[in-house]
Amino acid sequence: MNLNQTRLFDDKLLHLVLVPLSDFGLNINHIINGLRMTTIHRIETRTPFPIDRVNCYYIKDSAPTLIDAGVNTDESFDEVESAIKKAGGTVEGLKKIILTHAHSDHIGLVARIVELSVAEVYIHKWDASKMADDGESGFIERIDRFRRFFLQTGVPESVIEKTLSSIFDRFRLFYSGFSGVKPLEGGEIFSFDDFCLEVIHTPGHTPGSICLFDRENGTFLSGDTLLEKISSNPLVELGTLAKEVDYRSLEQFMSSLHVIEALPVIKVLPGHGGPFSDHRKRVGELFTHHEDRINQVFNILKDNEAPLGTGSGMTLFSVASAIFGRLEGIDLFLGLSEAKCHLEVLEKKGLVLSQKQGILKVYFLENSPGKSVRDIVSA
Ligand SMILES: [Zn+2]
């Protein structure tokens, strides 16, 4: 570990970014003795969502740390508490909680744990605003943002209200807001007694998704960015961030995969499912999955070809329905996200055009004779 390469960005974080020399000496001793005193314990907890289970990780250390924090249910809390106890610690003794991204199955228990402990909570700054409890007005504003998105994408009005209540019940029931997070930027180093975790910003699944990498031992905590059996969704960003940083989820996700592919990872500890190795094989499968999906979206538009200006292009809802069939609840948002992020890539490559028609946004194929979509997309 070369401390000179550490990026210092915020005085408040200095204590964890720069390892005090005495501690560093201790670390070296541990490594020289070949001892790995610290263990990362995987805690798998239940969620009420179709994904079923989510992982958090407990690091037994002189600064006991939890990576991610399940959903906010008594059952999930009990599972976390008893697993920490079994590992020889206590929830009350937690000093840090590091969150890989702000989804309710990963951040649910934060407020409850902080009430019981003195834990500091870290999350990337691009996901930090999603953690806050912004009261009733903030909640209504969030719902409005989703309502506008559904209207623009052509979701029938009869479906919109039902979908909104199912999405926001999920949010309200399984997460209680938390303010006071310490924002990360990527590049920070969390130092433990005998190893370090480097924060790697991997936007795509959410703008503020991070992975944590132990460079010395090759352990990679991947959050939802790299899962073995599920291709995680690059989700539409409906906050103001998307405009501020020109955020396109799939484009960002692909660059994050390139970053991950280059890392000397030995073992992946994911947000869902068991540990796995051969991260490059999994990254390769995801590249293929998204290329195939881009082709599929291109062909859907081709099959529904309508000249620009005829007012009969395809809405996002019709593209998503052509891919997935009938979509409901949160799956509708996930399906629209999937269709949108692939259309964004095609649009950026000049293969697709979009046009506003009243409140609707519709998509048309921009014919590019002689070129295959695969050639253009991978160029
Ligand atoms: Zn997630």
Residues whose N, C-alpha, C, O or C-beta is under 5 A from the ligand:
A	BS01	ZN	H103 D224
